[in-house]
Amino acid sequence: MADIGWGQLQAYEAYGRAGDKKEDFNIISYEEALSDKYSSSKHASHSMLFARNDAILWDLYNTRGTVLMQMRFDGLLGFPGGLVDPGEHPLESANREMVEEIGLDLNILKLSDSDHVVSFVNKDKNLVLHFYGKEITLSQFQEIELGNLKAPDYGSETLGVIRPPLFTMGDGYRGLPAFLSNSFAGNARQELLIGLQHFKLLSEDEIQEAVKSWLTFQIKNTQ
Ligand SMILES: O=c1[nH]cnc2c1ncn2[C@@H]1O[C@H](COP(=O)(O)OP(=O)(O)O)[C@@H](O)[C@H]1O
């Protein structure tokens, strides 16, 4: 059988998916990221929609919030988003991708520049990443989850939305630390942690604890 190869995806492999390390990405200002300095770089935009949610699970854990992430076609977790098309603004791209990937209705909900959270550059890959975030109501969040199954890219590029657990269970690992042990696309794991802190869904200490627990578990597992 002929090797049909990776087709269009092959061209993108150079920009890295699995295996991208946090150290590969440096934070830069939105202004710098959009400046001429990076006009010949590849850009990608991803977004975090979230709702605050104080529901208590099993009388034990405060849910804190519901954050929208997704399982991608390649088995990695990430946020809705993707590569910016030629001539497109990263913000436009972020909104377009949410229509395609999670079926968002832009007449109801749309990101704006004030929703920008952070941008990064990966110099080796000549890739600039933009991350946006927006608080929505819990009922809007649930509507999006339900509508996700009808999104144009559902079942192909995206395999369903998920909610990361934001609490840590009694054993110190299950919950957010275990979630962080998954494989993420690009620097989606770092973006999640930045988003949680930026929107004060968790305190800095809680985030540090979860990261410590995830890394400790990782070390134990490889011994
Ligand atoms: O959720 C994410 N956060 C941060 N970076 C990501 C995320 N998902 C993918 N990336 C990075 O952005 C690049 C392009 O994104 P993506 O794979 O979603 O675009 P595409 O669907 O247009 O091919 C990827 O190669 C990866 O390095």
The ligand as an ORCA input file, in Angstrom:
! r2SCAN-3c Opt
* xyz 0 1
  O      -3.766     24.437     23.706
  C      -2.678     24.774     23.268
  N      -1.943     25.689     23.921
  C      -0.739     26.137     23.478
  N      -0.186     25.706     22.363
  C      -0.847     24.804     21.663
  C      -2.097     24.276     22.060
  N      -2.512     23.407     21.123
  C      -1.545     23.397     20.183
  N      -0.548     24.241     20.501
  C       0.659     24.601     19.735
  O       0.260     25.410     18.642
  C       0.610     24.785     17.404
  C      -0.563     24.895     16.456
  O      -1.755     24.552     17.113
  P      -2.795     23.471     16.583
  O      -2.145     22.144     16.507
  O      -3.972     23.566     17.472
  O      -3.078     24.060     15.144
  P      -3.813     23.477     13.881
  O      -5.041     22.782     14.433
  O      -4.119     24.708     13.076
  O      -2.813     22.538     13.278
  C       0.929     23.352     17.751
  O       1.918     22.860     16.908
  C       1.388     23.421     19.194
  O       2.786     23.682     19.294
*
